[in-house]
Amino acid sequence: DNVTPAPPLTVGQKAFAFKMAIAAHECGHAEQRKFLIAWTVTSLVAAVASLLVFLFVPFPALILSSLLLFIGIIVLVTPLITFAYEVNASQRAIVNLIAYQYLTTGGEAREAAHTLQLAASTYLLNLVIFLFQFTAQLLTLLAKFRSP
């Protein structure tokens, strides 16, 4: 019943876990590239569909609003895709570090997971900041159109 807690990690073990987490994260991106063709084809189909909608809208005002909507969607979706892409690479990193037993202690695995969670939180914060800036610019633009 008495479980002895593991001794704290040394600075060297923490540095090793940190470096392994970052390297594994980048390897996660390499794994993602296997699926890059499917992602590219999907993006191309979406772009062509949006372009066709833009080309077949009959009124100039609607054409301009369609163009602005298309640009807005691209600008808004890009950070969301980046966030998902980075989180996925971190998830792949943790799975690979554990599966291939690159980290020898539970403490190293926890430290690596913590490092990757902190990295993901920076992307989340970046996304939140972007959404606030985008909303502020959109409200400013709408206010200019409404003012006489």
C-alpha positions as CSV (number, residue, x, y, z in Angstrom):
1,D,0.0,0.0,0.0
2,N,2.9,2.3,0.6
3,V,4.0,3.7,-2.8
4,T,7.2,5.7,-2.8
5,P,6.8,8.8,-5.1
6,A,9.3,9.0,-7.9
7,P,12.2,11.4,-7.2
8,P,12.0,14.7,-8.9
9,L,13.6,15.0,-12.4
10,T,17.0,16.5,-12.6
11,V,17.6,19.5,-14.8
12,G,19.2,17.2,-17.4
13,Q,16.1,14.9,-17.5
14,K,13.8,17.9,-17.9
15,A,15.9,19.2,-20.7
16,F,15.9,15.8,-22.4
17,A,12.2,15.5,-22.1
18,F,11.7,19.0,-23.5
19,K,14.0,18.3,-26.5
20,M,12.3,15.0,-27.1
21,A,8.8,16.6,-27.0
22,I,9.8,19.3,-29.5
23,A,11.5,16.7,-31.8
24,A,8.5,14.4,-31.6
25,H,6.2,17.3,-32.4
26,E,8.1,18.1,-35.6
27,C,8.0,14.4,-36.4
28,G,4.2,14.6,-36.0
29,H,4.2,17.3,-38.7
30,A,6.2,14.9,-40.9
31,E,3.5,12.3,-40.4
32,Q,0.8,14.8,-41.3
33,R,2.4,15.4,-44.6
34,K,1.4,11.9,-45.6
35,F,-2.2,13.2,-45.7
36,L,-1.2,16.5,-47.4
37,I,-2.5,15.4,-50.8
38,A,-6.0,14.7,-49.5
39,W,-6.0,18.1,-47.6
40,T,-4.8,19.9,-50.7
41,V,-7.5,18.3,-52.9
42,T,-10.2,19.2,-50.4
43,S,-8.9,22.8,-50.2
44,L,-8.9,23.0,-54.0
45,V,-12.4,21.8,-54.3
46,A,-13.6,24.3,-51.7
47,A,-11.8,27.1,-53.5
48,V,-13.3,26.2,-56.9
49,A,-16.7,26.0,-55.4
50,S,-16.4,29.4,-53.8
51,L,-15.0,30.8,-57.0
52,L,-18.0,29.4,-59.0
53,V,-20.4,31.0,-56.5
54,F,-18.6,34.3,-56.9
55,L,-18.6,34.1,-60.7
56,F,-22.3,33.3,-61.1
57,V,-23.7,36.0,-58.7
58,P,-25.6,38.4,-61.0
59,F,-25.4,41.8,-59.3
60,P,-22.2,43.8,-58.8
61,A,-23.1,44.6,-55.1
62,L,-23.5,40.9,-54.4
63,I,-20.3,40.1,-56.3
64,L,-18.4,42.5,-54.0
65,S,-20.1,41.2,-50.9
66,S,-19.4,37.6,-52.1
67,L,-15.7,38.5,-52.6
68,L,-15.5,40.0,-49.2
69,L,-17.2,37.0,-47.6
70,F,-14.9,34.7,-49.5
71,I,-11.8,36.6,-48.2
72,G,-13.3,36.8,-44.7
73,I,-13.8,33.0,-44.6
74,I,-10.3,32.3,-45.7
75,V,-8.9,34.8,-43.2
76,L,-11.0,33.3,-40.4
77,V,-10.4,29.6,-41.3
78,T,-6.6,29.8,-41.6
79,P,-5.9,30.2,-37.8
80,L,-8.5,27.5,-37.0
81,I,-6.7,25.1,-39.4
82,T,-3.3,26.1,-37.9
83,F,-4.5,25.5,-34.4
84,A,-5.9,22.0,-35.3
85,Y,-2.7,21.2,-37.2
86,E,-0.4,22.0,-34.3
87,V,-2.6,20.2,-31.7
88,N,-2.6,17.2,-33.9
89,A,1.2,17.2,-34.2
90,S,1.5,17.4,-30.5
91,Q,-1.0,14.5,-30.0
92,R,1.0,12.4,-32.5
93,A,4.2,13.4,-30.5
94,I,2.8,12.1,-27.2
95,V,1.6,8.9,-28.8
96,N,4.9,8.2,-30.5
97,L,7.0,9.1,-27.4
98,I,5.0,6.6,-25.3
99,A,4.6,3.9,-28.0
100,Y,8.3,3.8,-28.9
101,Q,9.4,4.3,-25.3
102,Y,11.8,7.2,-26.0
103,L,11.2,8.5,-22.5
104,T,12.5,6.2,-19.9
105,T,10.6,7.4,-16.8
106,G,7.1,8.5,-16.1
107,G,8.5,11.8,-15.0
108,E,10.0,12.4,-18.4
109,A,6.7,11.5,-20.1
110,R,4.8,13.9,-17.9
111,E,7.3,16.7,-18.5
112,A,7.1,16.1,-22.3
113,A,3.3,16.1,-22.2
114,H,3.4,19.3,-20.1
115,T,5.7,20.9,-22.7
116,L,3.4,20.0,-25.5
117,Q,0.3,21.2,-23.6
118,L,2.0,24.6,-23.1
119,A,2.8,24.8,-26.8
120,A,-0.8,24.0,-27.7
121,S,-2.0,26.7,-25.3
122,T,0.1,29.3,-27.1
123,Y,-1.7,28.4,-30.4
124,L,-5.0,28.6,-28.6
125,L,-4.1,32.0,-27.2
126,N,-3.0,33.1,-30.7
127,L,-6.4,32.0,-32.1
128,V,-8.3,33.9,-29.4
129,I,-6.3,37.0,-30.0
130,F,-6.9,36.7,-33.7
131,L,-10.6,36.3,-33.2
132,F,-10.7,39.4,-31.0
133,Q,-8.8,41.5,-33.6
134,F,-10.9,40.2,-36.5
135,T,-14.1,41.0,-34.6
136,A,-12.8,44.5,-33.7
137,Q,-11.9,45.2,-37.4
138,L,-15.2,43.9,-38.6
139,L,-17.1,46.1,-36.1
140,T,-15.0,49.1,-37.2
141,L,-15.8,48.4,-40.8
142,L,-19.5,48.0,-40.2
143,A,-19.5,51.3,-38.2
144,K,-18.0,53.1,-41.2
145,F,-20.7,51.8,-43.5
146,R,-23.5,52.7,-41.1
147,S,-22.3,56.3,-40.3
148,P,-23.9,59.0,-42.6
